[in-house]
Amino acid sequence: MIEMIDPGMWLILGLVALAAGFIDAVAGGGGMLTVPALLSLGLPPHIALGTNKLAATFASSTAALTYYKKQLFSPAFWKASFVATLIGAVTGTLVVNIISTDWLEKVLPLIILAAAIYTIWHPHPKADSHKLPEPNASLKRKQWLQGTGLGFYDGLAGPGTGAFWTVSSMALYRLDILLASGLAKAMNFTSNLTSLITFAILGHINVALGLTMGVCLMLGAYIGAHSAIRFGSQFIRPVFVTVVVILAIRLAWQAWF
């Protein structure tokens, strides 16, 4: 497969990955660009998803580290979220491995489209508190439910996971968008790495493609995370909505026409 990809396609994949890394660090949803790009090469869905996890791990690690260094994420506070996300991601990846390729080819574009539509129409909660919620039993339950559910989805499909983390964290914990984005990047990295290891064990990764796109994703994530932190919600929200609208239209056209 690698020998059949011409230099122009490599360049396009690199630019797509660069844009996806920026988008993912700012608002989440970079996988809505990279997964269709990999599928367009004719890769089997399992290989496309595994390769995307390799590339996405670069981006999510870069963004997560940037938010952590800026003190916009506290690992100790979100321990339950880490464990729940890890368990969910392993389970989701094992489930996708037993799904037939033909069925996955049909349903994956619909999952991506549904993720895009959700992120457009779901209203952003008005959470302006730049502080963490008070620890209690209810908080732990929310962390376990959120982490397991979104970890499972990221292992099963992935596109839009970062956006789902951001939106749900604002709603559940009343975080402002920067703290919610910091949490989203850290948890996205957790599920990406966990799913990547599982995909690697199963042999569902094109390493050359994944590493190439990963470097470009990492550069885009670095630029995106610093842009989001510097310009805040006034920058994040318009980018988030614009990107998702464009992706939804593009995916709808591909799926139905």
C-alpha positions in Angstrom: 0.0 0.0 0.0 2.8 2.4 0.9 4.5 2.0 -2.5 1.3 2.8 -4.3 0.9 6.3 -2.7 2.4 9.0 -4.9 4.4 12.0 -3.4 1.4 14.3 -4.0 -0.8 12.1 -1.8 1.8 12.1 0.9 1.9 15.9 0.9 -1.9 16.0 1.0 -2.0 13.6 4.0 0.6 15.7 5.8 -1.4 18.9 5.3 -4.6 17.2 6.4 -2.8 15.9 9.5 -1.3 19.4 10.2 -4.8 20.9 10.0 -6.3 18.1 12.1 -3.7 18.5 14.8 -4.5 22.2 15.1 -8.3 21.6 15.1 -8.0 18.8 17.6 -6.0 20.9 20.1 -8.3 23.9 19.8 -11.7 22.2 19.8 -11.5 18.5 19.2 -12.7 16.6 16.2 -9.5 16.2 14.3 -10.3 12.6 13.6 -13.2 13.7 11.5 -10.4 14.8 9.0 -7.8 12.0 9.4 -10.0 8.9 9.4 -11.8 9.8 6.1 -8.4 10.7 4.6 -7.0 7.3 5.5 -10.1 5.5 4.3 -9.8 7.4 0.9 -6.5 5.6 0.3 -8.3 2.3 0.3 -7.1 1.1 3.7 -9.4 -1.4 5.4 -11.3 0.3 8.2 -9.5 -1.6 11.0 -6.1 -0.5 9.6 -7.4 3.1 9.1 -8.6 3.3 12.7 -5.4 1.7 14.1 -3.1 4.0 11.9 -5.2 7.0 13.0 -4.6 6.1 16.6 -0.8 6.0 16.1 -1.0 9.5 14.5 -3.5 10.9 17.0 -1.4 9.8 20.0 1.3 12.3 18.8 -1.2 15.2 18.7 -3.0 14.4 21.9 0.3 14.0 23.9 1.6 17.3 22.6 -1.7 19.1 23.4 -2.1 17.5 26.8 1.5 18.4 27.8 0.9 22.0 26.8 -2.2 22.3 28.8 -0.6 20.7 31.8 2.4 23.0 31.7 0.0 26.0 31.6 -1.6 24.5 34.8 -4.9 24.0 33.0 -5.0 20.3 34.0 -4.6 18.5 37.3 -3.8 14.8 36.9 -4.4 14.0 40.6 -7.9 15.4 40.6 -9.0 13.3 37.6 -7.5 9.9 38.6 -10.9 8.2 38.3 -11.4 9.6 34.8 -8.0 8.2 33.8 -8.8 4.6 35.0 -12.3 4.7 33.5 -11.1 6.0 30.2 -8.4 3.3 30.0 -10.9 0.5 30.6 -13.4 1.9 28.1 -10.8 2.3 25.4 -9.5 -1.2 25.7 -13.1 -2.6 25.6 -14.0 -0.4 22.6 -10.9 -1.5 20.6 -11.5 -5.2 21.3 -15.2 -4.7 20.1 -14.2 -3.0 16.9 -11.7 -5.9 16.2 -14.6 -8.4 16.0 -16.8 -6.3 13.8 -16.8 -7.3 10.1 -14.9 -5.1 7.6 -18.0 -4.7 5.3 -20.2 -3.6 8.2 -17.6 -1.2 9.5 -17.1 0.4 6.0 -20.8 1.1 5.9 -21.3 2.4 9.5 -18.1 4.4 10.1 -19.0 7.4 7.8 -22.4 7.5 9.6 -20.7 7.6 13.0 -18.5 10.4 11.9 -21.5 12.3 10.5 -23.5 11.8 13.7 -20.6 13.1 15.7 -20.4 16.2 13.6 -24.1 16.9 13.8 -24.1 16.4 17.6 -21.3 18.9 18.0 -23.1 21.5 15.9 -26.5 21.2 17.5 -25.6 20.5 21.1 -25.5 23.9 22.9 -22.3 24.8 24.7 -23.1 25.1 28.5 -22.4 28.5 29.9 -19.6 27.5 32.3 -17.4 30.4 33.3 -15.8 29.0 36.5 -12.0 28.8 36.1 -11.7 26.4 39.0 -12.2 22.7 39.7 -15.5 21.4 41.3 -15.6 20.2 44.9 -14.6 16.5 45.3 -17.5 14.3 46.3 -19.2 11.0 45.6 -21.3 12.4 42.8 -18.1 13.7 41.1 -16.5 10.3 41.1 -19.7 8.7 39.6 -19.7 11.3 36.8 -16.0 10.7 36.2 -16.5 6.9 35.9 -19.5 7.2 33.6 -18.0 9.9 31.4 -14.6 8.2 31.2 -15.9 4.7 30.5 -18.4 5.9 27.8 -16.1 8.2 25.9 -13.1 5.8 26.3 -15.3 3.1 24.8 -16.3 5.4 21.9 -12.7 6.4 21.2 -11.6 2.8 21.1 -14.6 1.9 18.9 -14.4 4.8 16.4 -12.8 7.9 17.7 -13.8 11.0 15.6 -15.2 13.8 17.7 -14.0 12.3 21.0 -12.2 15.5 22.0 -15.2 17.6 21.2 -17.5 15.3 23.3 -15.1 15.5 26.2 -15.0 19.3 26.1 -18.8 19.7 25.8 -19.7 17.0 28.5 -17.0 18.3 30.9 -18.5 21.8 30.7 -22.0 20.4 31.4 -21.0 17.9 34.1 -18.5 19.9 36.1 -19.3 23.6 35.1 -15.7 24.1 33.9 -14.8 27.0 31.7 -13.8 26.0 28.1 -10.0 26.2 28.8 -10.2 23.8 31.8 -12.6 21.6 29.9 -10.2 21.6 26.9 -7.3 20.6 29.1 -9.2 17.7 30.6 -10.3 16.7 27.1 -6.8 16.6 25.7 -5.5 14.6 28.7 -8.3 12.0 28.5 -8.0 11.9 24.7 -4.3 11.0 25.0 -5.2 8.3 27.6 -7.7 6.6 25.3 -5.5 7.1 22.2 -2.5 5.5 23.8 -4.5 2.6 25.3 -6.3 2.0 22.0 -3.0 2.3 20.1 -1.4 -0.4 22.2 -4.4 -2.7 21.7 -4.4 -2.1 17.9 -0.7 -2.8 17.8 -1.1 -6.1 19.5 -3.8 -7.0 17.0 -1.6 -5.9 14.1 -4.0 -3.2 12.8 -1.5 -0.4 12.2 0.3 1.0 9.1 3.4 2.3 10.9 4.9 4.4 8.1 1.6 6.3 7.4 0.9 6.6 11.1 4.3 8.1 11.9 4.3 10.5 9.0 0.8 11.8 9.9 1.8 11.8 13.6 4.6 14.2 13.1 2.4 16.6 11.2 -0.4 16.2 13.8 2.1 17.0 16.6 3.1 20.2 14.9 -0.5 21.2 14.4 -1.4 20.4 18.0 1.5 22.5 19.3 0.3 25.5 17.3 -3.3 24.9 18.1 -2.9 24.4 21.9 -0.9 27.6 22.2 -3.4 29.5 20.1 -6.3 28.3 22.2 -4.6 29.2 25.5 -3.5 32.6 24.2 -6.8 33.6 22.6 -9.3 31.7 24.9 -12.9 31.0 24.2 -13.4 33.8 21.8 -11.0 32.0 19.5 -12.0 28.4 20.3 -15.8 28.7 19.8 -15.9 30.1 16.2 -13.2 27.6 15.1 -15.1 24.7 16.7 -18.4 25.5 15.1 -16.9 26.4 11.7 -14.8 23.2 11.5 -17.7 20.9 12.5 -20.1 22.5 10.0 -17.6 22.0 7.1 -16.8 18.5 8.1 -20.5 17.6 8.4 -21.3 18.8 4.9 -18.3 17.1 3.4 -19.1 13.7 5.1 -22.8 13.9 4.2 -21.8 14.4 0.5 -19.4 11.5 0.6 -21.8 9.2 2.4 -24.9 9.8 0.3 -23.8 11.2 -3.1 
